[in-house]
Amino acid sequence: MSSATNSNKPATPLLRYEDFSISFGSGRREKFAVSHLDLEIGVGERVALVGESGSGKTLTALAPLRLEPEGAKTSGRILWSGNQASATPVDLLTLPIQDIRDIRGREIAMVFQEPMTALNPLFTVGNQIVEAVQVYQPLISKADCMSAAIDLLKKTGIPEPEKRFHSYPHQLSGGQRQRAMIAMALACKPRLLIADEPTTALDVSLRLQILDLLKELQEESKDHGGMAILLITHDLNLVKHFAQRVAVLNQGNLMEVGSTKQVFNHPENAYTKALVNSEPVRGLAPVMPLAPVLLKVDNLSVSYPGTESAAWFKKPARNLVLRKVGFELKQGQTIGVIGESGSGKTTLGMAVLGLLGDSSAEITGDVDVLGNDWQKLKPAERRAMRSSLQVIFQDPFGSLSPRMNVLQIVSEGLDVHFPKLSMAERESRVLDILREVGIDRSALMRYPHEFSGGQRQRIAIARALILKPQILVLDEPTSALDVSIQKQVLALLTELQKKYNLAYLMISHDLAVIRAMSHEVIVLKAGRVVEFGDTETLIKHPRQTYTKELFTAAELT
């Protein structure tokens, strides 16, 4: 194990890992996910645990609450000093599980990465917060619990908390669900809050709002001893904004620990240096002046039926998601689309792909693909053109069939568009395109779950490119990846664009990615184009207040 620099130890440790390890398997097959970790979190301190996927961050965070996966073996000690009635710390790894249940929520609370899977869809948000309070404070009346829950929703910044108390998780936005989870975690005023990737699915402005909220709530907690926060994340910009100390993990080994300023400005470990310097690099080729226009969107509007009931003699007002959007995408060009959640980014991508026609969406305006009016094409004609217009989705694990191996996944498009190819020809084409994206032929018979996130995204890219498309819609293609893997995938996309003269429509809420990849940027707000222009010019000299706020939140200006 690389020796870690463990400086700036807290004066009053609240949680202390001593020679802590987690392993799976036994004998020769034993594999250590976390190896001999020594780390301290002080009272009222904010510590960030960073590293790539598979580094052991989440396992380290789950261990104090004894939530590690079945089959995991732990060793060493995790000492907890949260019980102020006890003068000596307790070892959480040897504590009876009944005592651990008393600590969960009351002393150590957790905010999980995906609130839709962590919240119960069958109960209202308010009832779930009330339940958390009642479990640990059974003497409080139900009316007082409801009042406390509404107060927590209000404190976490949810609008109309009395109304949202009765809402189910699916009726809230992503940011509101995450705030509701924070409210639930804080219901019993814990001494330590563990936040596992709490902002991954949120846009940049919401990310900063959530972390600012956690800071505010931490300040308020000083009245009852002060709450410490352990943040698990791969977003280094957020770490700079939020954490006081940073611990860097790599393949279960603690590489470096120090103050945030020290680790980012003067990293000592080679791995930390690589992580800190893993921002996407802009390496775009200029667009040729006479390059043909491959995609033309003119006055595109998309609306859905309104949810509010109207009078019987009136049609209900429709909800406009896109409002007269227009742009031209040339061969070899990348246009980035940015905006907050609900701005219409994904709707624009789906409209361009022609995937809204069978829904309740009402589409007006023109989408011209390779000189053809997309809206007027017959289904058979549109199907034939799909080989020229492909998409790469946000979550490669969700977009790849778990029942198909790599050969079947990548060759599926060939079966549809080139059915006369022999088995040998299909396999040869699959091997060629896998080589292009950096995947070895040994992957042919393997399944998606056997690959890392970055490898799965490379397979998704291969599946799209095997049909030799001219236009690719990239819907958050790297948001689920670590910064170093993200950099590799973006470099691959840039290289492929130069080689095949591809046109990209890139949808993202990561402005560093947009800056690295886009020739021009569309800024969307509430379905309207707020600004549109050259990427570098727009970033350096944004004209609209909304654009300035987006770039400030991403720390790009």
Helices and strands as residue ranges (DSSP letters): E 5-6, E 13-24, G 27-29, E 31-42, E 46-50, H 57-62, G 63-65, E 73-80, E 90-91, H 97-103, E 108-111, H 115-118, H 125-136, H 142-155, H 161-164, G 169-171, H 174-185, E 192-196, H 204-220, G 221-224, E 228-232, H 236-242, E 245-250, E 253-259, H 260-265, H 270-276, E 293-305, E 318-330, E 334-338, H 345-353, E 362-369, E 372-373, H 379-385, G 386-388, E 389-392, H 396-399, H 406-417, H 423-436, G 441-443, G 448-450, H 453-465, E 471-475, H 483-500, E 503-507, H 511-517, E 520-525, E 528-534, H 535-540, H 545-553
